[in-house]
Amino acid sequence: MPFHLMCWAFLGLWSWNILWTTGLSYPKALPCDISEASNGSGLKVDCTERNLKEIPPGIPRDTTNLTLTINHIPMLNSTSFHNLDNLTEIDMRCNCVPIKIGPKDRMCTKSVTIEENTFTALKKLRALYLDGNQLNGIPKGLPSNLILLSLEVNHIFYISKENLFELRNIQVLYLGQNCYFRNPCNVSYDIEDGAFHQFNNLTLLSLKSNNLSFIPHNLPTSLKELYLYNNNIQKVTDDDLKNLTNLEILDISGNCPRCYNAPFPCTPCPNNAPLSISKTAFEKLTKLKILRLHSNSLTRVASEWFAKTKDLRVLDLSSNFLAREIGITEFPLFLGKLEELDLSFNYELQRYPQMLRLSCSFSKLESLKILRLKGYVFQQLKPESIAPLKHLPNLEVIDLGTNFIKMANLSILMELKSFKVIGLSDNKISSPSDVQDNFGFTDDEPLLWSPMPNSDQYRNKEVREIHYFRYDEYARSCKYKDKELGDITSFVKSECSNFGKTLDVSRNNIFFLHSRFLNLTELKCLNLSGNAMSQSLNGSEFTNLKNLQYLDFSSNRLDLLYSSAFQELENLVILDISNNNHYFESEGVTHMLNFTKNLTKLKTLFMNHNKISTSTNTEMESKSLERLEFRDNRLDMLWRDGDTRYVNYFKNLLNLTVLDISHNNLNFIPRQVFGGMPDKLSELYIRRNKLKSFAWGELQLLRSLKILDLSENHLTTVPRVLSNCSTSLEKFILHKNQIVRLTPKFLMDAFNLKYLDLSFNHIQYVEESSFPDGVVSQMDMLLLHKNRFMCTCNATWFVKWLNTTNVTIPQLGTDVACVAPGAQRGHPVISVDLLACQHPFLSIILYTLMTSIVLSFLTLSISSHLFMWDVWYIYHFCRAKLKGYRRLHSQSAIYDAFVIYDKEDPAVSEWVLKEMCTQLEQGGDRGLTLCLEDRDWIPGCPLIDNLSQSIHKSKRTVFILTRKYIKGGNFRTAFYMAHQRLMDEKNDVIVLIFLEKVSCNSKYLRLRKRLYKRSVLEWPANPQAQQYFWFSLRSVLATESHKQYNNLFKETL
């Protein structure tokens, strides 16, 4: 066998490839991502969102974690996980999401079917996620070692001891969201008394969003986390939680909710009553660490609740009616270890108090680190407002956002010595003015007015860590299976807060800055975004912020009239002036963009979304700047063809390593610009422009370039030889362009390249020379999905290479697919069967031959059907012209007459056999010899042959006619054949006998009666005339026809 055939045979049997240095192997055609498990003892196979309709074959046997989330697998049975005995976790969520929750373009109406004992054989299975599959019950035959089971967002409405019996070792059980407004059950959610009591190892139980009206009784004492939020529970009694002595997390939020301004269907308790909690309800929860009572319509907080919860660390009392209670409460006296307290959105309806009032008891929260007081709604921030907090030694974060504070002396916040982050966003703070008192308001302002009903309290909520107006803040999405407890971190940018003390006064009414207003010397990070400031900064506004290192000045109306702007910020490291497009879009305004030369420690500058199209100075200057983001501006105006003023715009940013000029409407980049780039530039991002061509050769001027991103442009070509353009490039991104082909020497000698993204292009073929093995084998990542690969024999090398290469190619088994030919459309390239390409010349010959045969057959068939008579006629006409006319002699007649009649008519058949045959064959002096179909035809011979022989071997052809028979096809065929003898032999053999009267509309019949009247006979109605009829018929059959024609027709013949 030739060597290349042996190679192809091997590839046909095996499509496996070594991926990991540890020797792990897997089928590359598998439509999943495979990675090593975190503990190094198994494999993780991730098939998320691969449009699977069944579990793909070829999953490695040593797989431990299998993810099949967001697919369309309709059924599981005992063979679904055959040979996958090492599975410890199966995640098959969201394969049939309920209609109101799932995507509207792929609605699932039939639930996933899980047969009994589907998971029984998986003895090592520890975690099973089956959320979002519309299951009607808990699957049967679950392995006894299972410790985690998640069945949220299904149709499970009844929980009993029986259907939980197999889960004897379960530790974590999620049963939430089976009955709520987006997944309605239309029945009462029922839990059998003591259904969970048997689980001695259960530590986490979630029954959220199930329309429960009571807390299940006899819960196991081992329980550490209990989630009952968003139900219909109206009271918590002494007995409900009494045996949960090990409970650490309790969430009963959303029961008797505060529905004012709720952006979801919300039903409060009768008469807007609060959740009724017994004073000793939490008495046995001595280990409780987290308690969430969000949106329970509480009007007071009983100190007795916390008498025994000495270890409580997190308390959430947000979205209640505790505005007055906060000023007089004493519950903080019992919470010496509390680290986080949330009292947000407890404002009183239709009230706008002058100041925040906190109970003196808040001074006892010595362990408090985070205090959230958003949405209290008050007019002024006075020293006495925060007096109870001044001496808290650990208070690091205080959030006073969305309070509609009109004026605050920010310097009083410096009295909070331990603070790290103070949030005052979404207020109405403005700069001091002479007409106002020290706090910027008048004492006679009405108190019975609240801005909350008219305020846009949802603006920008989606960017925050905590969302108070979401139905389920801690819900898990289909793509992630995070724990119920949310990750509550700082609400400001980590890049900002990492520097130190942070103040967020974004989205206020600060339209003018004065140095006295920002007398905050210890501040390291300041957020002033979204204040619509149009002040022309001259370098004096931030004189008291000498230590500031991060300034967010985005979403204002920055006017860079002076190059001295920000110069007082000597220690500034990061500056964000994005979204300040107001004056940059104005015509004729001065823009001094060389202000950076005065900021000697500035390392990062954000200038995105400013629509900068003009600049007073032709160059930016900085010796320290390392990163510049210049996205969504108008460099196409600065770099217009013929205008060379700005080609060195970034040249004097001497230390710049990262430059992002994406989304700048660039159709081309002048060649001079590449020479005007900083020498140290290592990362260049030019995404989302309109580049149709690129000066690849100019890249050699960027000697330090390591990352080049040209994604989302209109490029149609790649560098002819990349290494001739850049030898330093390590990451090259050409995602979402219009590249059709790769040059033959594209990657030749590009040994430093580690990452290449060619996805979402129009590539049809990849040649062997384009991907030299010595280069590609050293790459870490190659992206080829969503191209337009042609899976013809020209792709033979490419298919072979995909099956043998060691480079990581994401989505190889699903999205690196064929678009043509039609039989291969949508089929993964790696799995294309190229056996037909082994002998290409033979294939071409066979293809040509078979095509010719098929076309010839079709042509002959169609021509025969349409033109057979014409061809026959022309043939005989030409033959007659060449050879002259010859009379065709019929064979010697052996019958006197061939009788044709309607065999289907019994009366006609009887007349022929009994009357005619008797009179002609037996009567008279000499009997005539008749030919009859039923009697004289040869059995098995084709009808047309019998008919032809009978006509030509008979002297006459007699037609016995009725009205019905005249309309039949048999009569017409026989008549034409008999008439043909007149054309060929000039011998009229036709005799017509009418058994019924017929109309004389036929021109042929009238003509025949005129020329040869004796050949047309009618069966007489008068019996006396029958003898004359038989005499006439005998005479016609015995006499030659040409002697009976009239004289005119004789002359013609």
N, C-alpha and C positions, 0 to 999 in steps of 0.2 A: 504494500500500500504506500503511495507517495506520502512524503512527510507532511505536506499541507493538509492532506485528507485526514491523517492521524490527528493533527491538531484540532481540526474541526470536529472530529468525532469525540475528542476529549471535551471540547467546549460544549458539545450537545448534551453530554451526560452530566457534566459538572459546571456549575456557574458560581463556584465558591472562590473566595479571595481572602488572603490574610490581611486583617485590618489592624490588629493591635500587636504590639511587640511581644505581648505575653503569649501570642500564639493562638488567640481566639479566632475562629473562622465562622462565616455566615454566608448565606446565599445573597449575592448582591442584588438580585432581582426583588428581594423582599421590600415591600413598599413602606418601610419603617426606618426610624433612626435607632441605631444600636450604640450603646455606650456601656462602659464598665460601671458596675454598681459601686456606690461610694465606699463600701467596705472591702471592695476588691475581690469578693468571693462569688460574683455572679454577673449576669448581664441585665441591662435595662433595655427593653424593646419598646419604643415609643411610636405608636401608629396613630397619633392624634390627627384628626381632620384629614384623612386620606380617602374619603368617599368609599370606604370599604362596605361591601355587602355581605361579607363573610370573613371569618378569621383567616388571614392569609397563610398558605402553607409555607413551610421552610423556616419557621421560627426556631432558633437554636434550642436544643434540648436543655442547655444549662441556663436558660433564661429564668431570672428570679422575679423581675418586675415587668409586667406586661400592661401597657396602656393602650386602650382602644376607644378613647374618648372622641366624641363628635364624629360619629360615622353613621352608617345605616344598616347595622347588623340586626336582622329581624328575629333570629332564633339562636339559642344555645342548647346543645345536648351533650351527652356523655362523651361524644367523639370530638367535641370542639377543641379540647385541650389535651388531645391524645399525645402521649410521650413528653408532655411538659410537666413532669413530676416534681421539678424543682421550684415551681412557682411559689413565691411567698406573698405576692401582691398582684391583684388584678383590678385594673381601673377601667370599667366599661360604662362610664357615665355619658348621658346625653346622646343616646342612639335613637331615642324616640321621645323628644321633649314635648310636654303637654302643649296643646295648640296655642293657648294664650301666652305662653312663655317663649316658645320656640320660634324659629324663623318663619316668616309668612310665605317665603318662596319654596319652602320644602316642609310643608306641614305633614306631621305624622299622625295618622288616624288609627293605626293598629299597634297595640302595645308589643313590646319585645316578649317573645315566648321563651321561657326557661324551663326545660323539661326537668323532671325529678331526677336527682342524683347526678346533675351536671357537674357539680364540684366535689362529689364524694371522694373520687380517687386522688384528689390533690391534698395529700396528707400534710404537706408543708405550708399550705396556704394560711396566711396570717391576717391579711387585709383584703377586703372585697368592697369595691365601690360600684354601686348599681344605681346611682341617682339619675333622674331624668329619663326613665325608660317606660313610664306609664304602667309599671307592674301593679297587678291587682292583689298581690299577696307576697309574703316572704317566701323565697324559694325553698324548696324542700331538698333534703339530702346534703345540707351544708356540712363541711368537715368539722370535727369536734375541736380542732386546734385553732379555729378562727377566733381572733381577738378583736378585730375591727370590722364592723359591717355598717355600710352607709346606704340608706334607702330613701334619701330625700327626693322631693319633687316626683313622687309616684302617685298611685291611686290606692294606697293602703290606708283603709279607714277603720280597721278593727285590729286591735292588739290583744291577744289572749295568751294564756299559759301554753296552750297547745302549739300555736304557730311559732313560739319562741323556745320550745322545748330543746331543740338541737343546739342552741347557743349557750351551752352550759359554761363555757370558758370565756365568753365574750367580755371584753373590757371597755370597748368604745362602740357606742350604738347611736347612729344618726337616723332619726325617723321624722324629721321636720318637713314643713312645707308640703304636706300631703292634703291639706284642706284649708285654702285661703282664697282671696279674691282672684288671683291669677291662676289658681289651680283648684277650682271649686269642686267639692265632693257631693253637694246636694243631699247629704245625709249627715247624721250626727256622728262625729268622731268618737269612737268608744274604746276605752281601755278597761280590760277586765281587772277587777280588784286583785292586787297582789301579782300582777302579770310579770313584774320585774323582780319580785322578791327572791326568786331562785338564783339570781346572778350574784354570786358571792364575790366575783372578781370585777364587777362592773365599776368603772371609774368615771366614765363620761356618758351622759344621756342627753340627747337633744330632741325635744318635742316642740320646737318652735313652729309658729304659723300653722297650727292644726285646729284652730277653733275650739280648743279645750276650754271647758267651763270650770274645771277643778284641777287641783294638783293631785296627780296619781298617789294613791296610798300605798303603804308598805314598800317603799323604795328601799333598795339594799343599802346597808350602812357603809359599804365600801365606796359609795359614790363620792367623787371629788368635784365633778363639774356637772351642773344641771342648768339646761337652757330651756326656759319656758316662755320666752318673750313672744309678743305679737299673737297672743291667744285671747280668749274671752273670760279669763279668770277675774272674778270680782272681789274675792277676799282670800286672805292668807290666814289660816287659823293656827292655834297652838299646836294642833296635832299634825299638820301637813308636813312639817319639816323636822319633827322632833327626834327621829332616829337617824338623821343625816349628820352624825357627829364628826365625820371626816370631810365634810363638804368644804371646798376651798373657793369655788366660783359659783355664784348664783345670779342668774339673769332672769328677772321677771318683768322686764320692760314691756311697754306697749299693751299692757292690760289696764283697761279703763283709760285709754289714751287721751292726751291733750290734742284735740283735732283742729284747733285754730291754725289756719294756713297750711294744713297738712297736704302735700302734693300727691296723695294717694287716697283711695277709699278708706274712710275712717269712721268708726262708730263708737261714740263715747258710751260710758255706762249710763244707766237711767239717771236723769236729772243732773248729768255731768258730774256724778259722784266720783270721788277718788277711789283708788284701790284701797280696800279696807285691810289693813295689816294689824294683826294683834300685837299688843305691846311686847309680848313674850314670844312672838313668832320665830325670832332668830336666837332664842336663848340657848339652844343646844348646838348652835353653829360656832363652836369655839375656835375652829380652825379656819374660819372664813377669811379669805384674803381679798376677794373681788366681789362687790355687790353692785348690780346695775338695777336702778329703779328709774330708768329714763321713761318719760312720757307715761306716767301713771296718774296724772291729774292730782298729785299730792298738794295739799295746802299747808301741811305741817310735817315736821320730822320729829318723831318721838325719840327722846334720848334713850328710852328703855330698849329700843331696838339694838343699841350698840353696847348695852351694859356688859355682855359677855363676849363680844367680838373684838377682843383686844388686839388681834393680829391683822385687822383689816388694813389693806394697803391701798385699794382703789375703791372709790365710791362715786357712782354716777347718779346724780339727781337732776339731770338736765331735762328741759321741756316739761316742767311741772308748773305749779302756781305758788312758788315759794318766795316771791319778791319781798313780801313783808316778813316772812318767817326768817329769812336770812339776817335780818336786822336784830332779831331777838332770840334766835335759837341758842340752845346750849348743847346740842349733840356733839360739837367738836371737842367738848371736854372729855369724851370717852374714846377719842380716836387719836391717841398720842403717837401711833405708828403709821397713821395714814400718810401716804406719799402722793396720791393724786385725788383731786376733788373736782368734780365737774358740776357747776351750777348754772350752766348756760341756758338761755331762753326760758327764764322763769319770770319774764316781765308781766306786769299787770296790764290787762286790756284797758285801753283808753286813759292811761296815766303816763305822765312824762315827768317824773320827779327831778328835783334839782341836782341831787347828788346820790352817790352810792352809799348805802349804809350797811356796814358789816357788824355783826355782833362781836362783842369783845372776846367771846369764847374762841374766835378764830386765832387768837394769839397763842392758843395752847396747842396748835397743830405743828409741833416742833419738828416733825419728820416730813412735813409737806414739801414736795418738790414741784408739783404742777398744780396750778389753780386756773380753772377755766370759768370765766364770768362773761361770756358773750351773751348778748341779748338780754341784759338786765334793763337797759334803756334808762339813761339819766343824762342830765345836761352838762354837768361839770365834774371835773376830777380835782378834788380838794385834798389837802394833806390828811385831813381827818378821815377821808374815804378809805385810805390805805393804812391808816394808823395801826390796826390790828395785825398788819402783815409786816411791818417794818422790822421787827426783831426776830422773824422766823429764820433760823440759821441755815435752813436747807432749801428755801424757796428759790427755784431756778427759773421757772416758766410761769408767767401770768398772762392770760389772754383776756383782754378787755375789748375785743373787736365787736362790731355791729351793735354798739350801744348808743349811737347818735350823740356822742359827746360833742358839745359845741366848742368848748375851750378847756385846755389843760396846760398847766405849767409843767412841761416835761421834766424840768430839773428836779421836781419832787420825787420822780421815779428813781433818781440816783440814791435815795435814802434806803432803797431795797438793796442792801449791800451784797446779798448773795445772788442776785438775779443774773440770768444768762440771756433770757429771751423775754421781751415784753411786747405783746401784740396789741396795737391800737388801730388795726385796719378797719375799714368800713365804718368810720365815724364821720363827724362833721367838724373836726378840729381845723382851725385856721390860725393864721399868725396874729399876735396881739395888735391892737390898735388903740389910739389915744381915747376914743370915745367909749371904750369899754373899761370895766374895772379890771382888777388883776386876773380875773378868770374869764373875761370876755363875754359876760352876759349880765342881764339886769334881774334884780330880785323879784320884780313884779311880773315876771313871765308866767303865764297860766300853767297850772300843773295838770289840769284835766284834759290833756291832749297828748296823744301818742303818735309818733311817726311810723310805728311798725306797720299798721294796715296799709299805708301808702308807699312803703319802702320796698325797694327791690332786694329783698333779703336773700334771693337765690343766686345773685350775680357772682360768677366765678366760684360757686361752691364746689364745682367738680375738681378743682385743683387742690383741695384741702384734704388733710388726712382724716379728719372727723367730719361727718355730714349729719347734722342733727335732723334734717328733714328727709331722710331716706327711710324707706320702709324697713330695710334690713341692712344696717351698716356693716355687718360682719358676714353677710352671705357669701358663699363660695360660688365662683363662676364655673362654667363647664371646663375651662382650660386649667383651672387651679383647684387643688384640693386642700387649701390651707385650713388650719385649725379654726374653730369657732372664735377663739379670742383674737381680736384684731391686733395688728401691730401699731400701737399708739405711740407715735414719735412726734418730734417737733413739727410744728405747722409752718415753719419757715424753711428756706433753702438750707440744706446742710452745708453747702459751700460758704454760706454767709455765717451761720451760727458757729461753725468750726473755728472762726477767728476769735470768738469770745463774746462779750456782752453785745446783745442784739436788740434793736428797736425797730418795730414794724409800724409805720404810720402811713401805710399805703392806702389808696382809695379814700382820702379825706378831702378837705377843702383848702389845703395849704397852697395858696396861689402866690405867696411872697415869702421869701426866706430872709430872716434877720439873724445875725450872730447870737443875739440874746435868746432867741427862740430855741436854738440848738446848743445850749450851754451844757453839753453832756461830754465832759472830757474823757470819761472812761469808755465811751462807746467804741466798739470795734466794727460793728456792722449796722448799717442804716438803710432801711427800705422806705424810699419816698415815691414809689411808683404810683401812677394813677391819680395824681393830684392836679393835673392840668396847669402846672406852673409854666408861665411864659416869661419869666424873669430873665433878663440878660445877665448871666453870671459873669462877675468880673474878678473873682479870686478873693473875695472878702466874706462870703456868706458862711463858710464853714471854718472860720478861724478858731472856734472853740472845739473843733473835732480833730485835734492834732494826731490822735491815735487811730483814727478811722482807717480801716483796711479794705472794707467792702462797702460800696455805695451803689444802691439800685435806684437809678433816676429814670427808669423806663416809663413809658406811657404818660409823658408830660408834653410840654410844648417848649422844649429847650431851644433857646436862642443863643447860638454861639457867635455873638458879635465880637467878643474879645478872646484873643488867644491865651489870656491869663485865666480863663475859666478853670476852676478846680485846683489851681496851683497851690492853694493853701493846704491841701491834703497831701502832706509830704510823705505819709506812710501808706498811701492808697495802693492796694495790690490789684483789686478787681473793680472795674467800673462798668456799669450797664446803663447805656443811654439808648436802648432800643425803643422802637415805637414812639419816636419823637418827630414824626414826619410833618407836623403842622407847618413849621417855618421852612423846612426843606422843600416843600412843595410850592412855597410862595415864590413869586418871581422877583428877581432883583435884590434878594436879601443877602447880607454878608454872612458867610459861613467860614469861620476860622477853625479848620479841622487839624491844625498843627498844635492845638493846645496840649497834646500829649508830650511835647518836648519838656514841659515843666514838671511832669509827674515822673520823678526819677526812680520810683519803685514799682510803677505800674507794670503788671505782668499780663493781665487779661483785660481786653476791651471788647464789649458787646455793642455793636452799632447796627443791629438787625432791624429790618422793617422801617427804615427811615426815608426811603425813596430819594436818596441823595443823588442829585443829578448835576449839581454845580458845587464848586469849592473855590473860595477866594484864593487860598494857597494851593500850589500845584503839587506839593509833597507833604506827606505826614512825616513826623519826626519823633523818634524815641530810641533811647539806648537800652531800655529795660524791657519793652513790650515783647512778650513771647507768643501770645495768642490773640488774633484779631478775627472777630466774626463780623462780616460785612454783608450778610444775607439780605435779600429783598431790597436792594437799592438799584440805582440806574447807572452802573458802570458803562453800559452801552452808550450813554450820552458823553461820558468823560473820555471814552476810548473810541470816539467816532473816527472813521477812516479819514485821514488827512489832518487830524488834530493830534499833534504829538506832545502837547503840553503836559498831559497827565500819565505818560507812559512810565514815568519813574515815581508814580504816586506812593508806592510802598517801599521804594528803594532804601530810604533812610530809617526804616524800622530795623535797625541793625541787628537786633537779637531775636527777630521774629522767626519762629519755627512752624507755627500753624496759621494758615490763612484760609478763611472760608468766604468765597465770593459767589456762593450759590444764589440762584434766583435773581440774577441781575440783568435779565433780558438780553443777554449777549448772543449775537448772531455769529460773531467771530471774535478772535482775540488777536490784536495786532502783534506782529512778530517782535516789535521793539519792547513790548510789555514783558516778555520773558527775560530779556536782558535787564529790565528794571525791577526784578524781584530781589528780595533780600538774599544774601549768600547762604544764610543758615536755614533757609526754608526747607522743612522736611515733610510737611503735610499740606497739600493743596486740594481744596474741595471746590469744584465748579459744577455742582449738581443743579438740576432744574433750570437750565438755560435753553437756548435755542441753537446751539452749535451744530452746524451741518458739516463742518470741516474743522480740522485742528492741525496746527503747525507742529507735527510730531518731532521734527528735527530740532526744534528750539528747546526741547526738554533737556538737551545736553548742557544747556546753560545753568540748569538747576542741579548742581552737583551733589547737593545733600538731600534731594527729594527721595522720600521713602514711601509716601502714600499719595496716590493721585486718584481722585474720585470725579469721574465724568458721567455719572449716572443721570438718567432722565434728560438726555439731550436728543439730537436728531442725527447723530453720527452714523455714517454708513461704512466706514473703513476703520481698520486698526493699523498700527505702525507696520511698515513693511518688515523691519527687523527691530524689535523692541530694544535689544541690547545696544544697537547703534544710536538710539535716542537717549537711553538712560541705563546706566549699569548699577545705580544705587536703589532703584525702585523695588520695594518689597510687597506693596499692596496696590493692585491695579483694579479699579472698579469701573465697569462699563455697563452696568445694569440699566435696563430699559432704554436702549437705543434702537437703531434700525440697521444693525450690522448684518449683512447677508453672508459674507464669507470671511475666512481668516486667510491672511497671506501665507504662502508656503513656508516662509522662514520667520513667522511671527515671533516665536519664543526661542529662536536659536541663540544660545549662549546667555540667556537671561537667568543665570544661576542664582541670583539673589531674590528672585520673585518667589514669594511664599503664599500669596493670596491673589486669586484672579476670579473676578465676577463677570461672567458673560451671560448671565440669565436675562430672560425677557428681551431677547433680540430676535432676528429673523434668520439665524444661521441654519443652513440646509445641510452642508457637508463639512466634515473636519478631516483634513488630509494628515497623513502620517508625519509629514515634514513640519506641520504647524505645531505639533505637540511632541517635540523631541523627548525621548524617554529620560535622558540625563537631566533635563530641566524639570519636567512635570513630576517625576518621582520624588523630587526634593520639596515639592510644594505641600503646604499644610491643608489648603482648601481650594477647591475648584468648583465653581457654580455654573451649571450649564442648563438648568431647568427652564421650561417655558420658551424654548426655541422652536423652530419649524424644521425639524430634521426630516430628511427624505430617506426612508428606509428601503432603498434600492440596492442593487449589487455594488454601487459605488461606495456604499457605507460599510462594506465588509471589514475594512481595517478598523474603522471606528467602533463597530460592535465588538470586535475581538479585543480591542484595547480597553473598552469599558469593563469587560469581563476579567481582565488581567491586571489592571493598574492598581496600585496601592494608595493612590491619592484619595482623600476624602471628597466625595461628590454628594452633597445633600440632595434628597428627594430623587435619587437615582432610579428607584423602582417605581416611581409614580409619575413624576413630572418631566423627566428627560424622555420625552415621548415622540412618536412619529406623527407627522401630519399627512403623509402620503407614502405609498399609494393607498387607495381607499381601504383595502383589506387590512392594512396595518395601522390605520388612523387611530390615535389614542393609545396604541400599544407601546409599552416601554421599549426603548431602543435596545436595552441590554438583553431583552428576551426575544428579539427578532430571530426567526429561524431562517438561516441563510444557506440551507442545504442546496437550494436551487442555484446558488451562485458558485458552487464548486467547479462546474464545467460551463463557463459562461458562453463559449462558442457553440457547444452543443445545445445549450438553452436557446440561443438566438436562432439556430437552424430549425429546431423543433417549433419554436414560436412562429417563425416565418412560414414553415410548412403547414402547420395546423391553421394558421390564419388564412393562408391561401386556399386550403381545402374548404374551410367554412365559408369564405366569401364566394368561392366558385359554386359551391352547392346552393347557397342562397340566390346567387345570380341566375343559375340554371333553373331553379325551381320557379322563381318569379317570372322569368322570361317564358318558360314553358306554359305557365298558367295564363300569361297575358298575350303571347304572340305565337303560340304553337300553330294555329290555323294559318296565320299569315305566312309563316316560314314554309309550311307544307305547300301552300298555294304557290308561293314564289318559286319554290323548288321545281314543282311540276310544270309551271309555266315556262321557266327557263329551259327545262329539259325538252319540253315540246318545241320550243323555238329552235333548239339546237338539232334535235333528231327528227323533227317533223311530226305531223299528227299521225297517230295509229289508233285504230279502233280497238277498244278493249273487249275481248271476247270472254263472255262468262263461261263458267264451267258447264258441261252438258247437263241439261235439266233432267232430274230424276223424278220431279213431282210436277203435276199439272198446276197445282196451286198451293201456296202457303197461306193458311188461314190465321189471321190475327184477330183476337177478340178479348173481351174482358173476363178473365178467369175468376175474378172476384164476384162477378154477378152470376148467381146460380141460374137465373132464367136464361141468360145469354148462353152459358155453358151448355145447358140442357138443349137449347135450340140447335146449337152447332153439332152436338154429338148425336142427337136423336133425329133431327130433321135434316140438316144439311148433309151430314156424312151418309145418311141413309139414301137421300135423293141422288147425290152425286157419285158416290162410290158403288152403290148397289143398284141403283135404278138406271134406266136407259139401256141402249144397245151396247155401249161401251162405257164401263165405269171409269171415272177419273180418280187419279191418285192424289190425295190431299196430304199436306204436311201440317201436323198439329203439335203444339208445344208440349202438351202433357204426354203425348204418345211417341213422338219421333225425335225429340231432342236428346242429345247425349248427356247422360247424368255427369255432374262434376265439371263439365266444360263451362267456361265463363259465359254469362248471358249474352254479351255482345257478340261472341264468336258463334254461338248457336243461332242467334238472330241473323247474322250476316250470311252464314252458310244456308240457312233456310230460304232466305230471299234470293240468293244467287243460284241455288239448285232447283228453283221453282220457276215455271213459265209465267205464272201470275202470282201477285200478292193481293190477297183479298182481305179487306178491312171490314170487320163486323162492327158497326158504329152505333153508340148510344150517346145521349147528351153528356152523361158522366164520363164515358171513356174518352171522348174527344178532348177533354180537359187534362187528361193524365199524361205523365211523362213518357210512359211506355209506348203509347200511340205515336207521339211525336218522334221518338227515336226511330221506331220502325218505319214511319212514313218518310223521314229524311233519307234513310238508307235505301228504301225502295225507289224514291225519287232520284237518288244518285245514279241509278241504272239508266234513267232517261238521259242524264248529263253525259255519262261515260259511254254507253252503248247505243244511245238513241233508240232505246227500247222502253216503251211505256208499259209497265207491268202492273200498274195500280188499278184495282177494282174496288169501288166503294159500295157497301151495302148498308143502308140505314134502316135499323129496326124501329126507329122512332122518327116522328116528324121533327125536322129542324128548320130554323129560320134560314133564309137564303141571303144572309148578309155577307157571306164569304165570297170575295171576288174570285178566289181560286175555284170554288165550286161552280160558280156561274160560268167561268171560262171553260171549265172541264165539260160541263154539259153542252157548251156551245161547240167545242172541238171534237169531243168523243162522248156523246150522250149515252151510248150503250154501256159505258164503264161505270155509270152511276145508277144504282138500283135502289128501290125502296120496297120493303116488305109490305105486301098489300094487306089492308084491313079486311078486305072481302075474301073469305076462304075460297070463293069460286075462282079468284084470280091467281091463286097460289101456283097452279100448274103452269100458267104462262110465265110466272116469275122464275120457276126452275128452268123452263125452256130458255128464257133469255139469258140466264146465268150460264147454262151449258154452252150457249152460242158464243158468249163473250170469251169464255175460257178456251174454247176450241179454235177461235179465229185469231190470226195475228193482228196485233193492235194497229200497226201502221196502215193496214188496209181499211180501217174503219174511220180514220180522220177525214175531215172535210178537205176539199181540194187545196185551199189556201195553205193549210198547215202541212199538207203533203209536199208542196213545193219547197217549204222551209226546211223540212227534214231531208 
